[in-house]
Amino acid sequence: MYRFIIPVLALIIAVNVSMAMPKKKKELTENEKIEFKNAFYEGNKQKMLGNLSEAALYFSKCIQIDNNSAASYYELANVYMVQGNYMGALMHSEKAASLDQTNIWYHLQLASLYKQNSLPEKAADIYKQIIKYHPDDVQLYLELGMLLTKQEKHKEAIKTYDIAEKKGGINEAVSLEKERIYLLQGEKEKAQNEIIKLINANPGEPKYHGYLAESYMENNQFDKALESYNKILEIDPGHGLAHLSLAEFYNKTGKFDKSFEHLKKAFSSDMMDIDTKVKMLSGFIPYAQENQDVKTQSAALIEILLNTHPNEVKAHNINADYLSIIGKLKEARTEYQYVLSQVTDKYIIWEQLLLINNELEDFESMYVESQKALELFPGQPELYLFNGLAATKSGKNEQALITLNKGIDLVVENDLMVVQFYSFMGEAYKNLKQFEKSDSIYLQALDDFPTDRFILNSYSLSLAERKVNLDKATVMIKKALEGEPENPVYLDTYAWVLFNLKSYKEAKEIIEKAINFGGGNSAVIIEHYGDILFMNGLNDEALIQWKKAREMGKGTELLDRKIEQGKLIEKM
């Protein structure tokens, strides 16, 4: 780095020497005038072309020719500002301003540099100097007022803003700055008066009434706030933000029906952007499953959203989220599929779609859609897991093993996911009747994760379906249930172990627990329930459950035969 120091030092020394030179202006010779003019022209040309280093050299040459050229110092300061050399810029800007006391641009540049270098007092002094020569420029007073506020010279700032108002009339920027200062000083009434003055000058501007209403709300002056909000609606009955504010107002004051009416009007307005609407719904819909009022209101707002923004993907996406939360999974899936037909690069939406396919036990769709997702996101191990599961459940077991072996290599520090890969591999080998490999995978997983409930359940189910080592299967599923006694999947596995142990009465008790704890949405669990009912001698009830399972989803490959023949048919 030292090779850069000498040139930089040389430049600083040269600058300091040039600035220390006497102010006495010498007359330039004709040749010097021509040389200066050419250098100044080239400097501006190189600056416009973006060749800043060359521009700096030309402007420095101008200063060497004529050290009293304020324009040259000003231009060189501009170049240094763009290069980020603020100290060099400041020195040259100060020189330009000192050489020409009346040029507003030189002084504005210097004030800007003082602000960038956190010197508000010096910047304020510059603005005071500029104002002497430009006393009617309202913007200058505004800048000066802000600099004075930074120094906490609030009284002087207010006086400055008062002058600005006398010069240019009531001005939004000035009024809002005065309001801010009064609030900093705790003078709430004076702050409100500034907004009232602004309203009196512009009675038809809704946002000023909105500012005043917000001020009243912050000070618990609810009646006055309501008056201001209603004034906005007199000016513009469809004002979306006013309706939104009134919704918040009535919510705070406990008038929830009125609040919702205004919220619907806000959602119908284009003034309220879709991102705000979606954000509000995102905080709202998670409670729709538990609260009927929230569910009803969410549905109404989403309907308005879709009508107001029919082609907005975000509207369909939040609708899909809502439908998923309230359990309308097929409708939710349709919406997610529409969203992905419009935007394919949102991984989280692919994941939501695949999770719904899993809930619906629609493994054919999961397989097809996980294949599409893998083409877009080949580095996401979760997608290999979804694809492997779907392939296993769809009878594509060899393909499942290829996919699962690829995916497990992508997993980083996620034991739960590794366990799931092992589980699906074990199931695929079992389906291929490669039982030694299946057991080996499960046992390897249990060696690595001996208390993992997912693998305990999977291996127990595998043994139950093969009707081997049922005592071991019982121990494992009981161990899994110790951690999650209300897990419907684990309860179903336990019931199936008991079924294969011919403990039909106990199996019935356990499978009914599984259904009560949410398993009633699974075609496989309902089919198992039918099988267990049949072995308990409840043939008619069994047939009802088998038919119900077929309506819900695929069930096992034997389900149709059970329904046709009205009896239990087991795998050979």
C-alpha positions as CSV (number, residue, x, y, z in Angstrom):
1,M,0.0,0.0,0.0
2,Y,3.0,2.4,0.5
3,R,3.3,3.0,-3.2
4,F,0.1,4.9,-3.0
5,I,1.1,7.1,-0.1
6,I,3.7,9.3,-1.9
7,P,1.4,10.4,-4.8
8,V,-1.4,11.1,-2.3
9,L,0.9,13.1,0.0
10,A,2.2,15.0,-3.0
11,L,-1.4,15.9,-4.1
12,I,-2.2,17.1,-0.5
13,I,0.9,19.1,-0.3
14,A,0.2,20.6,-3.8
15,V,-3.4,21.5,-2.7
16,N,-2.2,23.1,0.6
17,V,0.4,25.1,-1.2
18,S,-2.1,26.3,-3.8
19,M,-4.6,27.3,-1.1
20,A,-1.9,29.0,0.9
21,M,-0.9,31.2,-2.0
22,P,-1.8,34.9,-1.8
23,K,-5.2,36.0,-3.0
24,K,-3.7,38.7,-5.1
25,K,-4.9,38.1,-8.6
26,K,-2.4,38.2,-11.4
27,E,-3.3,39.0,-14.9
28,L,-3.1,36.0,-17.2
29,T,-1.2,36.2,-20.4
30,E,-3.0,35.4,-23.7
31,N,-1.4,32.0,-23.8
32,E,-2.4,31.3,-20.2
33,K,-5.9,32.2,-20.9
34,I,-6.0,29.9,-23.9
35,E,-4.4,27.1,-21.9
36,F,-6.8,27.6,-19.0
37,K,-9.8,27.6,-21.3
38,N,-8.7,24.4,-23.0
39,A,-8.0,22.6,-19.7
40,F,-11.3,23.7,-18.2
41,Y,-13.1,22.5,-21.3
42,E,-11.3,19.1,-21.2
43,G,-12.0,18.7,-17.5
44,N,-15.7,19.1,-18.1
45,K,-15.6,16.8,-21.1
46,Q,-13.8,14.0,-19.1
47,K,-16.2,14.5,-16.2
48,M,-19.2,14.0,-18.5
49,L,-17.5,10.9,-20.0
50,G,-17.0,9.5,-16.5
51,N,-13.2,9.7,-16.6
52,L,-13.0,11.3,-13.2
53,S,-9.2,10.9,-12.6
54,E,-8.5,12.6,-15.9
55,A,-11.0,15.3,-15.1
56,A,-9.4,16.0,-11.7
57,L,-6.0,16.4,-13.4
58,Y,-7.4,19.0,-15.9
59,F,-9.1,21.0,-13.1
60,S,-6.0,20.9,-11.0
61,K,-4.1,22.2,-14.0
62,C,-6.6,25.1,-14.2
63,I,-5.9,25.9,-10.6
64,Q,-2.1,25.9,-11.3
65,I,-2.7,28.4,-14.1
66,D,-5.2,30.6,-12.2
67,N,-5.3,30.0,-8.5
68,N,-8.2,32.5,-8.1
69,S,-10.6,30.5,-10.3
70,A,-13.5,29.7,-8.1
71,A,-15.1,27.6,-10.8
72,S,-12.1,25.3,-11.0
73,Y,-12.1,24.7,-7.3
74,Y,-15.8,24.1,-7.4
75,E,-15.5,21.6,-10.3
76,L,-12.6,19.8,-8.7
77,A,-14.7,19.5,-5.5
78,N,-17.5,18.0,-7.5
79,V,-15.2,15.3,-8.9
80,Y,-13.8,14.5,-5.5
81,M,-17.4,14.2,-4.1
82,V,-18.2,11.6,-6.8
83,Q,-15.0,9.7,-6.0
84,G,-15.8,9.7,-2.3
85,N,-12.9,11.9,-1.3
86,Y,-14.9,14.2,1.0
87,M,-12.0,15.8,2.7
88,G,-10.4,16.8,-0.6
89,A,-13.8,18.0,-1.8
90,L,-14.4,20.0,1.4
91,M,-11.1,21.9,1.1
92,H,-11.7,22.8,-2.6
93,S,-15.3,23.8,-1.9
94,E,-14.3,26.1,0.9
95,K,-11.8,27.7,-1.4
96,A,-14.5,28.2,-4.2
97,A,-16.9,29.8,-1.7
98,S,-14.3,32.1,-0.3
99,L,-13.3,33.3,-3.7
100,D,-16.9,34.0,-4.7
101,Q,-19.1,35.1,-1.9
102,T,-22.3,35.5,-4.0
103,N,-22.4,32.3,-6.1
104,I,-25.3,30.2,-4.6
105,W,-24.1,26.9,-6.1
106,Y,-20.6,27.2,-4.5
107,H,-22.2,27.8,-1.1
108,L,-24.8,25.0,-1.5
109,Q,-22.0,22.6,-2.4
110,L,-20.1,23.6,0.7
111,A,-23.2,23.3,2.9
112,S,-23.8,19.8,1.5
113,L,-20.3,18.8,2.3
114,Y,-20.5,20.1,5.8
115,K,-23.7,18.0,6.2
116,Q,-22.0,14.9,4.9
117,N,-19.1,15.5,7.3
118,S,-21.6,15.9,10.2
119,L,-20.9,19.6,10.7
120,P,-24.5,21.0,10.9
121,E,-23.4,24.2,12.7
122,K,-21.1,25.1,9.8
123,A,-23.7,24.1,7.2
124,A,-26.2,26.3,9.0
125,D,-23.8,29.3,8.9
126,I,-23.5,28.8,5.1
127,Y,-27.3,28.8,4.7
128,K,-27.5,32.0,6.7
129,Q,-24.9,33.5,4.3
130,I,-26.8,32.3,1.2
131,I,-30.1,33.7,2.6
132,K,-28.5,37.2,2.8
133,Y,-28.3,37.1,-1.0
134,H,-31.5,35.1,-1.7
135,P,-33.9,36.2,1.0
136,D,-37.1,35.0,-0.8
137,D,-36.0,31.4,-1.5
138,V,-38.3,29.4,0.9
139,Q,-36.4,26.2,0.4
140,L,-33.3,27.8,1.9
141,Y,-35.2,28.5,5.1
142,L,-36.5,24.9,5.2
143,E,-32.9,23.6,4.9
144,L,-31.7,26.0,7.6
145,G,-34.5,25.0,9.9
146,M,-33.7,21.3,9.7
147,L,-30.0,22.0,10.4
148,L,-31.0,24.1,13.4
149,T,-33.3,21.3,14.6
150,K,-30.4,18.9,14.4
151,Q,-28.5,21.1,16.7
152,E,-31.6,21.2,19.0
153,K,-31.9,24.9,18.4
154,H,-35.7,24.5,18.4
155,K,-36.7,28.2,19.0
156,E,-34.4,29.5,16.3
157,A,-35.7,26.8,13.9
158,I,-39.3,27.8,14.6
159,K,-38.4,31.4,13.9
160,T,-36.8,30.4,10.7
161,Y,-39.9,28.4,9.6
162,D,-42.1,31.4,10.5
163,I,-40.1,33.6,8.2
164,A,-40.5,30.9,5.4
165,E,-44.3,31.0,5.9
166,K,-44.3,34.8,5.7
167,K,-42.3,34.7,2.5
168,G,-44.1,31.8,0.8
169,G,-47.4,31.2,2.7
170,I,-48.4,28.0,4.4
171,N,-46.3,25.1,3.1
172,E,-46.6,21.4,3.8
173,A,-42.9,20.8,4.4
174,V,-42.6,23.8,6.7
175,S,-45.8,22.9,8.7
176,L,-44.8,19.3,9.2
177,E,-41.3,20.3,10.4
178,K,-42.8,22.7,12.9
179,E,-45.2,20.0,14.0
180,R,-42.2,17.7,14.5
181,I,-40.4,20.3,16.6
182,Y,-43.4,21.0,18.8
183,L,-43.8,17.2,19.4
184,L,-40.1,16.9,20.3
185,Q,-40.7,19.6,22.9
186,G,-43.9,17.9,24.1
187,E,-46.2,20.8,22.9
188,K,-48.9,18.6,21.5
189,E,-51.5,21.4,21.1
190,K,-49.1,23.6,19.1
191,A,-48.2,20.6,17.0
192,Q,-51.9,20.1,16.2
193,N,-52.4,23.8,15.4
194,E,-49.7,23.5,12.7
195,I,-51.8,20.8,11.0
196,I,-55.0,22.8,11.4
197,K,-53.3,25.8,9.7
198,L,-52.3,23.4,6.9
199,I,-55.9,22.2,6.6
200,N,-57.3,25.8,6.6
201,A,-54.9,26.6,3.7
202,N,-55.9,23.4,1.8
203,P,-59.3,22.3,3.1
204,G,-59.9,19.8,0.2
205,E,-56.7,17.8,0.8
206,P,-57.7,14.5,2.6
207,K,-54.2,13.6,3.8
208,Y,-54.0,16.6,6.1
209,H,-57.3,15.7,7.8
210,G,-55.7,12.2,8.1
211,Y,-52.6,13.7,9.8
212,L,-54.9,15.5,12.3
213,A,-57.0,12.5,13.0
214,E,-53.8,10.4,13.8
215,S,-52.7,13.2,16.1
216,Y,-56.1,13.1,17.9
217,M,-55.9,9.3,18.1
218,E,-52.5,9.4,19.7
219,N,-53.8,11.8,22.3
220,N,-57.0,9.8,23.0
221,Q,-59.2,12.6,21.5
222,F,-61.4,10.0,19.9
223,D,-64.4,12.3,19.1
224,K,-62.2,14.8,17.3
225,A,-60.4,11.9,15.5
226,L,-63.8,10.6,14.3
227,E,-64.7,14.0,13.0
228,S,-61.5,14.3,11.0
229,Y,-61.9,10.8,9.5
230,N,-65.5,11.6,8.5
231,K,-64.3,14.8,6.9
232,I,-62.1,12.8,4.7
233,L,-65.0,10.7,3.6
234,E,-67.0,13.9,2.8
235,I,-64.2,14.9,0.5
236,D,-63.7,11.4,-1.0
237,P,-66.3,8.7,0.0
238,G,-64.2,5.9,-1.4
239,H,-61.0,6.9,0.3
240,G,-59.4,3.5,1.1
241,L,-57.0,4.7,3.8
242,A,-59.7,6.7,5.6
243,H,-61.8,3.5,5.7
244,L,-58.8,1.6,7.0
245,S,-58.2,4.2,9.7
246,L,-61.8,4.1,10.7
247,A,-61.7,0.3,10.9
248,E,-58.8,0.7,13.3
249,F,-60.6,3.4,15.2
250,Y,-63.8,1.4,15.7
251,N,-61.7,-1.7,16.6
252,K,-60.0,0.4,19.4
253,T,-63.3,1.7,20.6
254,G,-64.9,-1.8,20.7
255,K,-67.3,-1.3,17.8
256,F,-66.3,-4.4,15.9
257,D,-69.1,-4.6,13.4
258,K,-68.5,-1.0,12.3
259,S,-64.8,-1.7,12.2
260,F,-65.3,-4.7,9.8
261,E,-67.7,-2.7,7.5
262,H,-65.0,-0.1,7.0
263,L,-62.3,-2.7,6.6
264,K,-64.3,-4.2,3.7
265,K,-64.5,-0.8,2.1
266,A,-60.8,-0.4,2.5
267,F,-60.2,-3.7,0.8
268,S,-62.4,-2.7,-2.1
269,S,-60.3,0.4,-2.7
270,D,-57.3,0.6,-5.1
271,M,-55.8,3.2,-2.8
272,M,-54.9,0.5,-0.4
273,D,-52.2,-1.6,-2.2
274,I,-52.4,-5.4,-2.4
275,D,-49.2,-5.9,-0.3
276,T,-50.9,-4.1,2.6
277,K,-54.1,-6.1,2.2
278,V,-52.1,-9.4,2.0
279,K,-50.0,-8.5,5.1
280,M,-53.2,-7.8,7.1
281,L,-54.8,-11.1,6.0
282,S,-51.6,-12.9,6.8
283,G,-51.9,-11.8,10.4
284,F,-55.6,-12.6,10.4
285,I,-56.1,-16.0,8.8
286,P,-54.0,-18.2,11.1
287,Y,-56.9,-17.9,13.6
288,A,-59.6,-18.9,11.1
289,Q,-59.4,-22.6,12.1
290,E,-60.3,-21.9,15.7
291,N,-62.5,-18.8,15.5
292,Q,-65.7,-18.8,13.4
293,D,-65.9,-15.0,13.3
294,V,-62.3,-14.8,12.0
295,K,-63.1,-17.5,9.5
296,T,-66.2,-15.7,8.2
297,Q,-64.5,-12.3,8.0
298,S,-61.4,-13.8,6.3
299,A,-63.6,-15.4,3.6
300,A,-65.4,-12.1,3.0
301,L,-62.1,-10.1,2.8
302,I,-60.5,-12.6,0.5
303,E,-63.6,-12.6,-1.8
304,I,-63.3,-8.8,-2.0
305,L,-59.5,-9.1,-2.6
306,L,-60.0,-11.5,-5.5
307,N,-62.7,-9.3,-7.0
308,T,-60.6,-6.2,-6.7
309,H,-57.3,-7.8,-7.8
310,P,-58.4,-10.8,-10.0
311,N,-55.1,-11.2,-11.8
312,E,-52.8,-10.7,-8.9
313,V,-50.9,-13.9,-8.0
314,K,-50.6,-12.6,-4.4
315,A,-54.4,-12.6,-4.0
316,H,-54.6,-16.2,-5.1
317,N,-51.7,-17.2,-2.9
318,I,-53.3,-15.8,0.3
319,N,-56.5,-17.5,-0.7
320,A,-54.7,-20.8,-1.0
321,D,-53.1,-20.2,2.4
322,Y,-56.6,-19.5,3.9
323,L,-58.2,-22.6,2.3
324,S,-55.4,-24.7,3.6
325,I,-55.8,-23.4,7.1
326,I,-59.5,-24.1,7.2
327,G,-59.0,-27.6,5.8
328,K,-60.3,-27.1,2.2
329,L,-57.2,-28.9,0.9
330,K,-58.4,-29.7,-2.6
331,E,-59.5,-26.1,-3.2
332,A,-56.2,-24.8,-1.7
333,R,-54.3,-27.1,-4.1
334,T,-56.1,-25.7,-7.1
335,E,-55.1,-22.2,-6.0
336,Y,-51.5,-23.1,-5.4
337,Q,-51.4,-24.8,-8.8
338,Y,-52.7,-21.6,-10.4
339,V,-50.1,-19.5,-8.6
340,L,-47.3,-21.8,-9.8
341,S,-48.7,-21.6,-13.4
342,Q,-47.9,-17.8,-13.1
343,V,-44.7,-17.8,-11.1
344,T,-42.5,-20.9,-10.9
345,D,-39.6,-19.6,-8.9
346,K,-41.2,-19.5,-5.4
347,Y,-39.9,-22.6,-3.6
348,I,-42.1,-22.2,-0.5
349,I,-45.3,-22.5,-2.7
350,W,-44.0,-25.7,-4.3
351,E,-43.4,-27.1,-0.8
352,Q,-47.0,-26.0,0.3
353,L,-48.4,-27.8,-2.7
354,L,-46.5,-31.0,-2.0
355,L,-47.5,-31.0,1.7
356,I,-51.2,-30.7,0.6
357,N,-50.7,-33.7,-1.8
358,N,-49.3,-35.6,1.2
359,E,-52.3,-34.6,3.4
360,L,-54.6,-35.7,0.6
361,E,-52.6,-38.9,0.1
362,D,-52.5,-38.1,-3.6
363,F,-49.1,-39.6,-4.3
364,E,-49.5,-39.6,-8.1
365,S,-49.9,-35.8,-8.1
366,M,-47.1,-35.5,-5.6
367,Y,-44.8,-37.5,-7.8
368,V,-45.5,-35.4,-10.9
369,E,-45.3,-32.1,-9.1
370,S,-42.2,-32.9,-7.1
371,Q,-40.5,-33.9,-10.4
372,K,-41.3,-30.4,-11.8
373,A,-40.0,-28.8,-8.6
374,L,-36.8,-30.8,-8.7
375,E,-36.1,-29.4,-12.2
376,L,-36.3,-25.9,-10.8
377,F,-34.6,-26.5,-7.4
378,P,-32.2,-29.5,-7.7
379,G,-30.3,-28.5,-4.6
380,Q,-33.3,-28.8,-2.2
381,P,-33.1,-32.1,-0.3
382,E,-36.8,-31.8,0.8
383,L,-37.9,-32.2,-2.8
384,Y,-36.0,-35.6,-3.1
385,L,-37.8,-36.6,0.1
386,F,-41.2,-35.7,-1.3
387,N,-40.4,-37.4,-4.6
388,G,-39.0,-40.5,-3.0
389,L,-42.1,-40.8,-0.7
390,A,-44.4,-40.3,-3.7
391,A,-42.6,-42.9,-5.8
392,T,-42.7,-45.4,-2.9
393,K,-46.4,-44.9,-2.4
394,S,-47.1,-45.1,-6.2
395,G,-45.2,-48.4,-6.6
396,K,-42.1,-46.9,-8.2
397,N,-39.9,-48.3,-5.6
398,E,-36.6,-48.6,-7.6
399,Q,-37.0,-45.0,-8.7
400,A,-37.7,-44.0,-5.1
401,L,-34.4,-45.6,-4.0
402,I,-32.4,-43.7,-6.7
403,T,-34.0,-40.4,-5.7
404,L,-33.7,-41.0,-2.0
405,N,-30.0,-41.9,-2.2
406,K,-29.4,-38.7,-4.2
407,G,-31.3,-36.5,-1.8
408,I,-29.7,-37.8,1.5
409,D,-26.3,-36.7,0.3
410,L,-27.6,-33.1,0.1
411,V,-28.8,-33.0,3.8
412,V,-26.7,-30.8,6.0
413,E,-27.1,-30.9,9.8
414,N,-30.8,-32.0,9.8
415,D,-31.2,-35.3,11.7
416,L,-35.0,-35.3,11.4
417,M,-34.7,-35.2,7.6
418,V,-32.0,-37.9,7.6
419,V,-34.4,-40.1,9.6
420,Q,-37.2,-39.6,7.0
421,F,-34.9,-40.6,4.2
422,Y,-34.0,-43.8,6.0
423,S,-37.6,-44.5,6.7
424,F,-38.7,-44.1,3.1
425,M,-35.7,-46.2,1.9
426,G,-36.7,-48.9,4.3
427,E,-40.3,-48.8,3.0
428,A,-39.1,-49.0,-0.6
429,Y,-36.9,-52.1,0.1
430,K,-39.8,-53.7,2.0
431,N,-42.1,-53.1,-1.0
432,L,-39.5,-54.7,-3.3
433,K,-39.5,-57.7,-0.8
434,Q,-35.9,-57.0,-0.1
435,F,-36.5,-57.5,3.6
436,E,-32.9,-57.9,4.8
437,K,-32.0,-54.5,3.2
438,S,-35.2,-53.0,4.6
439,D,-34.4,-54.2,8.1
440,S,-30.8,-53.1,7.7
441,I,-31.8,-49.6,6.8
442,Y,-34.2,-49.3,9.8
443,L,-31.7,-50.8,12.2
444,Q,-29.0,-48.4,10.9
445,A,-31.4,-45.5,11.5
446,L,-32.2,-46.7,15.0
447,D,-28.5,-47.1,15.8
448,D,-28.0,-43.4,14.8
449,F,-31.3,-42.2,16.3
450,P,-32.5,-44.7,18.9
451,T,-35.3,-42.5,20.3
452,D,-36.6,-41.0,17.1
453,R,-40.3,-41.5,17.0
454,F,-40.6,-41.2,13.3
455,I,-38.3,-44.2,12.6
456,L,-39.7,-46.2,15.5
457,N,-43.2,-45.8,13.9
458,S,-42.0,-46.6,10.4
459,Y,-40.1,-49.7,11.4
460,S,-43.0,-50.9,13.6
461,L,-45.5,-50.4,10.7
462,S,-43.1,-52.3,8.3
463,L,-43.0,-55.3,10.7
464,A,-46.8,-55.2,11.2
465,E,-47.5,-55.2,7.5
466,R,-45.1,-58.2,7.1
467,K,-46.6,-59.8,10.2
468,V,-43.2,-60.5,11.6
469,N,-41.5,-59.7,14.9
470,L,-44.7,-58.2,16.2
471,D,-43.5,-58.2,19.8
472,K,-40.6,-55.9,18.7
473,A,-43.1,-53.8,16.7
474,T,-45.2,-53.4,19.8
475,V,-42.3,-52.3,21.9
476,M,-41.2,-49.7,19.3
477,I,-44.6,-48.2,18.6
478,K,-45.3,-47.9,22.4
479,K,-42.0,-46.1,22.7
480,A,-43.0,-43.7,20.0
481,L,-46.4,-43.1,21.6
482,E,-44.8,-42.2,25.0
483,G,-43.5,-39.0,23.4
484,E,-46.7,-38.3,21.3
485,P,-49.7,-40.1,22.8
486,E,-52.2,-38.3,20.6
487,N,-50.4,-38.7,17.3
488,P,-53.0,-40.3,14.9
489,V,-50.4,-41.8,12.7
490,Y,-48.7,-43.6,15.6
491,L,-52.0,-44.7,17.0
492,D,-52.9,-46.1,13.6
493,T,-49.7,-48.1,13.5
494,Y,-50.3,-49.4,17.1
495,A,-53.8,-50.5,16.1
496,W,-52.4,-52.2,13.1
497,V,-49.8,-54.1,15.2
498,L,-52.7,-55.2,17.5
499,F,-54.8,-56.2,14.5
500,N,-52.0,-58.5,13.3
501,L,-51.6,-59.9,16.8
502,K,-55.4,-60.7,16.5
503,S,-56.2,-58.4,19.5
504,Y,-59.1,-57.0,17.5
505,K,-61.1,-55.4,20.4
506,E,-58.1,-53.5,21.6
507,A,-57.2,-52.6,18.0
508,K,-60.7,-51.1,17.7
509,E,-60.2,-48.9,20.8
510,I,-56.9,-47.6,19.5
511,I,-57.9,-46.9,15.9
512,E,-60.9,-44.9,17.2
513,K,-58.5,-42.8,19.3
514,A,-56.5,-42.2,16.1
515,I,-59.7,-41.0,14.3
516,N,-60.7,-38.8,17.2
517,F,-57.2,-37.1,17.2
518,G,-57.4,-36.2,13.5
519,G,-56.9,-39.4,11.7
520,G,-60.4,-39.3,10.2
521,N,-58.9,-37.3,7.2
522,S,-56.7,-40.2,6.2
523,A,-58.1,-42.8,3.7
524,V,-55.6,-45.4,4.9
525,I,-56.6,-45.0,8.6
526,I,-60.3,-45.2,7.7
527,E,-59.6,-48.3,5.6
528,H,-57.8,-49.8,8.6
529,Y,-60.8,-49.0,10.7
530,G,-63.0,-50.9,8.3
531,D,-60.7,-53.9,8.5
532,I,-60.7,-53.8,12.3
533,L,-64.5,-53.5,12.4
534,F,-64.9,-56.5,10.1
535,M,-62.7,-58.6,12.4
536,N,-64.8,-57.5,15.3
537,G,-67.9,-58.9,13.5
538,L,-69.2,-55.5,12.5
539,N,-69.5,-56.2,8.8
540,D,-72.0,-53.5,7.8
541,E,-70.1,-50.8,9.7
542,A,-66.9,-52.0,8.1
543,L,-68.4,-51.6,4.6
544,I,-69.4,-48.0,5.4
545,Q,-65.8,-47.2,6.4
546,W,-64.4,-48.8,3.3
547,K,-66.7,-46.8,1.1
548,K,-65.8,-43.7,3.0
549,A,-62.1,-44.4,2.5
550,R,-62.6,-44.8,-1.3
551,E,-64.4,-41.4,-1.4
552,M,-61.5,-39.8,0.4
553,G,-58.6,-41.2,-1.6
554,K,-57.0,-44.3,-3.0
555,G,-56.6,-46.4,0.1
556,T,-54.8,-49.7,-0.6
557,E,-54.9,-51.7,-3.8
558,L,-57.4,-54.1,-2.1
559,L,-60.0,-51.6,-1.2
560,D,-62.2,-51.9,-4.2
561,R,-62.3,-55.7,-3.8
562,K,-63.3,-55.4,-0.1
563,I,-66.2,-53.2,-1.1
564,E,-67.3,-55.4,-4.0
565,Q,-67.2,-58.6,-2.0
566,G,-68.2,-57.1,1.3
567,K,-65.5,-58.8,3.2
568,L,-61.9,-58.4,4.4
569,I,-59.3,-59.3,1.8
570,E,-55.7,-59.4,3.0
571,K,-52.4,-59.4,1.1
572,M,-51.0,-62.9,0.5
